[in-house]
Amino acid sequence: MNFEQILAVSVLVGTLVLFIWGRYRYDLVAAIALVTVVLLGLIEPGAAISGFGNPAVITVAAVLVISHALKNSGVVELIGSKMEPLTVSPVLHIGSMTLLVALASGFMNNVGAMAVMLPVALASCTRRNRSPAIVLMPLAFGSLLGGLITMIGTPPNILIAQYRAEAVGESFRMFDFAWVGVPVALVGVFFVSLIGWRLLPKERRGRKSPDQLFEIDDYFTEVRIKKESPLVGLRYQKVQSDLGEDLEVTGMVMADGKLGRVDLTAKVKADDQVILKADATDLRAALDDFKLELASQTPAKILEMEASDIMLMEVVVAPGSRLAGRSVRVFERWATQRLHVLAIGRQGRPIRRRLMDVTIQEGDILLVRGDEVDLSDTLNRLQLLPLPQRGVQLTSPRRVWSSLLIFAVAIGFGVSGLLPTAVAFIGAIVAYVMCNILNPREIYSAIDWPIIVLLGALIPVGQALENTGTTTLLAEQIVNFTDAMPAWALLALIMIVTMCLSDVINNAATVVVMAPIGIAIASVLDSSPDPFLMSIAIAASCAFLTPIGHQSNTLVMGAGGYRFGDYWRMGLPLEIIIVVMSVPLVLWAWPM
């Protein structure tokens, strides 16, 4: 290993460590890696921004915008509304919803498909009086499985297609992934529908009343004790017993404004401010029965919901929301003080700060209030997904069919080779704008810019690894280590390593790391790179072990009431099934 290779390996290891650590956002980590390889002289400065012009990056951006247009048109909701007869039993309910989101994910961004289906699934759970937990995790996994079907189903597939174009001069075509992706996706859907949901803990699968849409460990909210409260003068130990099991005083605001522990021997004084843990229904009752008021600037009377223009809404913080990592104060400032956060639901983690100072995280459930117009506009801008209250509103069938026709024409141009896929999709975006399905401003808001920065920055970093011979060196070491292994065992090993990486870092970043290594292994073995690239594509999209492995998993964590450790119960056997199925399918469809 020469000096340049040592530097390249150091950058690679350092980047993976930062990804796994999670202290810095993945796009920032990618930018750090890019600047580092330039400063170390591993790539030419002029090539540093070449990744942003890569066709794969442009295609990913276009797919995100098209996904938003399809979401606007109501395609998935319209189909979902017709599936009510298929929800009579848990197996049919889970299977039909999961199959629908898998099909949608094959042609639109999987997080977008999941975001559209989330309120549809929750509303159906309410009507059938079922726990959302048995539906939402299979739904999230189905969105990942659906991405295996086509080239545009997920960013890793788009990247893999581009790597193949650079390696052999021809990209994978739109439906080349289907030879392996369709059987794997179908078996995966059958597994989560028939067996997978039964592996969740019993407490998650418990039945819910119709008005309890999802299970969270209640909301944390800050309240002030009024002078006329019957609690004044009582010791906090007595207060806790009077409040009952459904409410809990978890903290107290001290004189210096900081949050401290509750002294159970101390007496309650008027104007004491405490943190209550309660669900929305119990919170309303407590404010009235014990003469409490919300400690924020929002008056407590808004909970009565008497004003026709004021409404409460429960929303989930979507992955990639600009609010993630920001405080509640920032939310209200960005909402121009027209919307207010009344309480926060956070699964499995206590809140030890004052509500206004709490840092919002992806997957948090926020109870917000405001007038309906402000809610609709602001939640869309801040990437907050409303959970259903009055059912799902559908758009016109004409709008649905127009959006599907435009999309089908774009795919036709791409598949036939008349236009490059990126150009065909840009044409579709123009058509959506002309047909008023997409607002011009939405073109830019629909793009997940951190993903674009990640790809644009990491592609040159991957090129640096290739230029220094590092990928060839790593490939030779892997081949030497697996010299006695048959071909199927080597592919299985590559899939397992890729899956492990994808469970802890972004799947697109996983592809940027693994695809060059796969191509180099094929070169060392003097074989086709196709089976290696296809194995990496399948494995990179199978992040089923953790809620942080993929944004779809994060999205359902709060709404489904899941714990971090719940995912592997269903995810581990699913990943084993996928490896066992994929290896022979890859070798059949793409022989070495």
N, C-alpha and C positions, 0 to 999 in steps of 0.2 A: 504494500500500500504506500503510494507516494504522498508527498506533503499535501497536494491539492485534494487528493481523495480523503485524507484525514480531515481536512477542513470541511469538505462536502458532507462527510458522515457526521461531523460535529454539528453542522447546521441542521441536518435532518433529525438527529436525535434531540437537539435542543428544541426544534419546532414541535416534534411529537410530545415532548415533555410539557411544553406550554399549552398545547391543545388539551392534553389530559388534565393538567392542573386546573384549567378553566378560569384562572384569575383574570385573564384578558380575553376579549371577544375574539372569535376565530379570524375575522377579517384583519384585525390589528396584528394578530400573530403572523398571518400570512405576509402582511406588509413589512413586519420586522425581518422575516426570513428573506424577503426580496431585497431589502436594503443591505442586509448582511452579505448576501452572495455578490452583490455589486461591489461593496467596499472591499471584499476579500479578493476581488478580481476573478471570480469564478465564471462570470458572464460579462459581456461588453455592456457598458452603460446604456448604449443605444437600444439594446435588446431587452432592457428591463421592463419596458411598457408594451412589449410585443404581445404579451398574453391578452391584453384587453382588446386586441383586434383579432383574436383567434375565433374562427367560425363557431366553435363550440360555445364560447362565452356569449356571442351574439344570439345563438340559437336558444340558450338557456333564458336569456332576458326576454326574447320574443315569446317563448312558451309561457313564462310567468304572466305576461300581459294578456295573452290569449286565454289563459286559465281564468283571469279576472273577468274577461268579457263573457266567457261561458257561465261563470258564476252569476254575473249581472243578469244574464238572460233567463236564469231559472231552470236550466236544463235538468239538473239533478233533482231539484225540488219537485218538478213536474212528474218525473218518473217515480220519485219517492212517494208522492201522494197516491199513486196508483197501487202501491204495494201493501196497503192496509190489510187486505185478506191474507197476506202471507205472514202476518205477525201473530197468528193465533196461538202458536206454540213457541217456546224459547228457541228451539233448534231452527225452525223456519224463520223466526224473527231475526236471529243473529245471521243465519245463512243468507237471507235475501238482502239485508242491509249491507253485509260484508261483500257480497258479490257485486252489488251496485257500486259501492265505493271503489272496488278493485277495477271494474270496467271503466269508471270515470277516471281513475288514476292512470290508466293506460294512455289516455289522450290529453290529460291536463295535469298540472302540477299536483303531486299527491297531497301536499299540505293544503292546497286550495280545495281539492275534492273533500278532504277531511273537514275543513272549516265549513263547507256547505252542508255536509251531512250531519254535523254535530247537532244542530238544533232539530233537524228532522228526526234523528235517532232519539233524542231526549223526549220530544213530543210523543213519539210512538211508545216509549217506555212508560210515560205518564198514562196514556190511554189504556195500556195493558197492565198497569200496576206492577211493573217489573223494575228491578234494580238496574239503573243505567250501567253499573259496573260489569254486568254480564254481556253488554252489547258494545260498550265504547272501546275496550281494549281489542277485541276482535276487529272492530271497525278500523282502528288505527293500524293494526297489523295488515288488514286487507288493503289499506291505501298503499302500504309499502309493497305488498305482493303484486298489486296491479301495475306498479311502476316497472315491473320486470317484462311486461308484454311487448312494449314498443320502444323505439329509440328515444322518443320524446317523453316517455313516462316518468323519467327521473333524471336529474343532471348527471349522475354517474354514467348512464347509458350514452348520453350525448358526448361525454368526454371519451368514453371507450371507443365510440365510433370514430372520433377524430384521431385518437391514437392509432387506430387501425389504418386510417387513411395515410398517416405519416409513415407507418411501418411497411405497408404493402402497396400503397398507392391507390387504394380504394376503400371508402368508408363502409361500415355496416349500413345496410339499408333499413328503412323504417320498421319492417316486420321481421327482420332476421332474428331479433331477440325472442320472437314468439315460439320458435321451435323448442326452446327450453323454458321460456317464461310462462307460457300458457299452461302446460301440465303442472309446473311447480306452483303457480298461482292457484289453480283449481284444487289441487291436493291441500294446499295451505288453507284455503277457504273452508274446505270440508273438515279439516282438522280443528280449526278454531270454532267451527259451528257445532260439531258433534262432541268433541272431547275438550278442547282447549279451555273454554269458559268454566268447565267443571273443576279445573285445577286451581281456580282462584280460591282464596280463603272463604269460608262459609259466611263470615260476617259481611263480606263484600257482596255476596250473592243474595242477601236477605231481601225480602219483599219490601217495597216502599209504598206509602200512601200516594194517591194521585198528585197531591200538591207538593210532594217532596221530590223534586226533580233530580237531585244528585246528593251524594253523601260526602260531606266535608266535616272536618272536626270543628264545625261551627265557625261563626264570625268572631273576630276580635274588634271591639269598638270602644271608644273612650266616652264615658258619661260623667256628668256632674250631678251630685246629690243636692236636690233642692232643700230649702229651709223647712218646707212643710212635709218632707219625706218622713214616713214612719220609721225609717232606719236611723235617723239622727239620734245619737245618744246610746245606741246599741254598740256592743263590741263586735268587731269584724268577724269573730268566730261565730257569734250568734247570727250575724247577717248572712254568712255563708249557708247556714242551716235553713234560714228563712227563705233564701232564694231558691233552694231546692237543688236537685241533681242536674237540672237542665241549664242552670246558669252558674258561672264561676267567676269570682273576682281574682284575676291573675296578676294584677299589678296596681301600683298607686303612683300618681304623679306627685313628686315631692316639691318642697318649697322652691328649690332651685330649677324646677322645670324638668328634671330628669325622672326617669321611671325607676321605681324601686319596688322592693318586695312589700307585701302587705303584712303589717304587724297585727296578728290576730287578736292580741290583747288590747289594742288601742280602740278608742271609741270613735264612732263615726261623727264627723262634724259637717255642718252645712257647708256647701261649696267644695267638699272633697271631690277630687277627680280620680276615677279608677278605671281600669281596663276590665271590661266584661267579656267573657267568652259565652256566646249564645247563638242559637240559630235565629233566622229572621223572625219567625213567629214568636218565639219566646222573648226576643228583644222588644218587639212591639208591646207585648203584655207587661214586661218589666218596667218600661218607661211610664206606663199608665198606672200600674198598681203600686209601684214604690216611689212615685213622684221623682223620676229621674229625667234628665234631659241630655241630649247629645252635646258633648263638650266642644264640638266644632262650631263654626259660625252658622251652620245649617240648623234652623229651628226644628225641634222635635216633632212639631205638629205635622210635618210632611209625611210622617209615617202613617197618618190616618188615611192618606190617599183620597181625600174628598175633592180636591181641586181637579177639574177635568184636564187642565193643561200641565199638571205635575204628575210624574210617574216615577216609580222605582223600577230598577232593572238590575238583574244579576248578569254580570259579564265576566268572561274569562280572558286573561291576558294572553294573547296569541304569541307563539314563538316569533321572534323578530320584531315585536312591538317596540316602538321607540321609548315606551314607558319602562321597559325592563331595566332595572338598575337605578331608576329614578324614585324620588320620594313622592308621597301623596301630595305634598305642597306643590311639587312640580306639576303633577297632574292637574290640580285645580288652577294653576297659573296658565298652563297650556290650554285648558278648557275655558279660559277667560272668565273664571269664577261663575260660569253658568251651570256647571255640573259640579256635584260634590260627592266625595266618597264617604259613605256612612259607616262602612265596615269592610273588613278584609277577611276572606277565608283562605287559609293556607294549610294544605294537607300535610299532617305529620310533623309540622315545625311550629314551635311556639313563637309568638311575637313579643319581644322584650323591649320595644321602643314605643314612644307615644305615636298614636295613629298618624298624625300629620308628618312624622319623621320616618315612618316605616318605608323601607326600600321595597318597591314593588318587584316581584319576580315573575318570570314566565310560568303560566299555569295557575297563578293566583286567581281567586274569584273575588270580584269587587261588587259590593252593593252600592249602586250610584243612584242619584236622583237628579231630576231636571225636567224641562219640558221636552216633549217627544221630538220636536224638530232638532233641538240642540243635541239630544242623545244620538239621533241617527247620524248627523253630520260629524260629531266629534268622535264617536266610537269608531267610525270608518277611518278617520284621519289618524287615530292613535292605535289602530289595529287591535281593537277590543271586540270580542265576539259575543253578541247578546245571546243569552240562553232563553228558550221559548217561554212566553207567558200566555199568549193568546193564539198559539198555533203559528204555522209558517205561512207567510204571504207569498203567493205565487204570481208569476208574471204571465203575460199573454202567450198562448201557443204560437202565434205568428212570430213573436220575438224569438222564441225558442228555436223554431224551424229555420229562421233566417240565420241565426248564429251557427247552427249545425251545418247548414249549406255552405256558408263561407269557410268554415273550418274544413269540411270535406274537400272543397275545391283546392284549398291550400295544401292539404295532405296529398291530393292527387298530383298537383304540380311537383311536389317534392319527391314522391315515390317514382313518378315517371321520368325524373331527371330533367324535365323541361326547365326547371329553376332550382338553384340550390335551396335546401330546406330553409335556411335562415332568410333568404330573400322571399320565398313563398309565404313564410309566416309574417314578415313585415308587411307584405301585401294584404294579408288577412287583417292585420291590425288597422291598416288604413281603411279597409272596408267596414270594420266594426265602428270606427269613428264616423264614417259617412252615413251609416245606418242608425246612428244615435244609440248603439248598444254600448259604446265605450265613450266616456268623456275624455277629451284630449289630456286633461290633467291627470286622469287615472293611468295613463300610459306610464308615467314616471312613478306614481305612488304604488303601482302594482308590482314594480320590479323590486325584488329583494336585493338591495344594493350590497349588503354585506356578503352575499353569495357571489355576486359579480366581482367584488374586490378580491374575495378569496381565490376565485378561479384565475382572474387576471394576474394576481401576484404569484400564485403557486406554480402556474405553468412555466414561467421562466426559471423558477427554482428547480423544477423537475428537469428542465433543460440543462441546468448547471450540473446536476448529478450525472446526466448522460455525457456531457462534454468532458467531464473529468474521468470518465470511465468507471464511476462509482457503481452505477447500476449493473454494469457487466461484471464487476468484481463481486457484488452481492449475489448476482445470479450464479456465478461460478461456485461460490461457497454453498449456495443452496443445492445446486446440482451435485456437488461432491458429497454433501451431507446425505442426500437422498439417492445416492448412486445405485443402491441395491433395491430401491423401491420400484414397483411397477408404475406405469403412467397414471393409473387411476389414483394411486396413493399420493403421488406428487400433486395432482390437481386438488385432491381433498385437503392436503396440507395447506396449499395456497388459499383455498376457500376459507379454511378455519382461521388462518392468520388474518385474512381480510375482514372476516366477520368480527373478530376480536377488536381490530382497529376501529371498525365502523361503529361498534358499541360505545366507544368512548370519544371519538373525534368525528367531525363532519364527514359524511360519506363521499362528498366530492373530493375532499382532501385525501381521503383514503385511496381513491382512484389515482390521484396525481402521484401518490407515493408508490402504489403497487403496480400500476399499468406498465411503467418503464421496466420494472423488475421482471414482470411477466414476459414482456417482449424480449428482454435480454436472455431469460431462461430458454425461450424458444430458439433464440439464435445459437446459444451454446449447445443445445440438443439437436440443432439443425432440423427443427420441425416447424410447423405452422404456428403463428402466434395466436390464431383464432381460439383454440380451446382455453388457453390461458387468459386471454382478454375476456372471453365470455364467462369464465368461472369467476373472475374478479368482478365483473359487472353484476352477476347474480349475488355474490356474497356482500358486496358493498351496500346493497340495498336491503340487506337482511339484518337490521339492527334491532333485535327483539328483546335483548336482555336487560336494558335499562331505560328509564324515561328520558335520559339525556342523549340516547343514541340517535334519535331522529325527532324532528319537530312534531310529527304526528303523535308520537308517544307522549311528548311533553304536553301537547294540547289537551289530551283527555285525562291527565293525571288528577287535576283538581275536580273536574266535572264528574269523573267516575269514582272519586274517593279512594284512589289507589295509594299504596305505599311504594317506596322505591323497590322494595324486595318482592313486590307482586309480579313484576314483569317477567322475571326469569322462569316463574312457574309455568307459564304458557309459552314463553319465548324459547327456552332451552330445548324442549322436545321438538318445537317447530324448526329450529335451526338444524337439529340433527336430521330431521326428515328431509329438509331441503338439501343438505349435503349428500345424503344417501341417494336422493333422486337425481340431483343435478349432475353429478359426476358421470354416470352412464349416459345421460341424455346429451351432455356436452360432447362426449367422445363419439356418440352416434351422429349428432348433427354437424360437429366440427372436428373431424378426425385429425390426429396429430401427424 
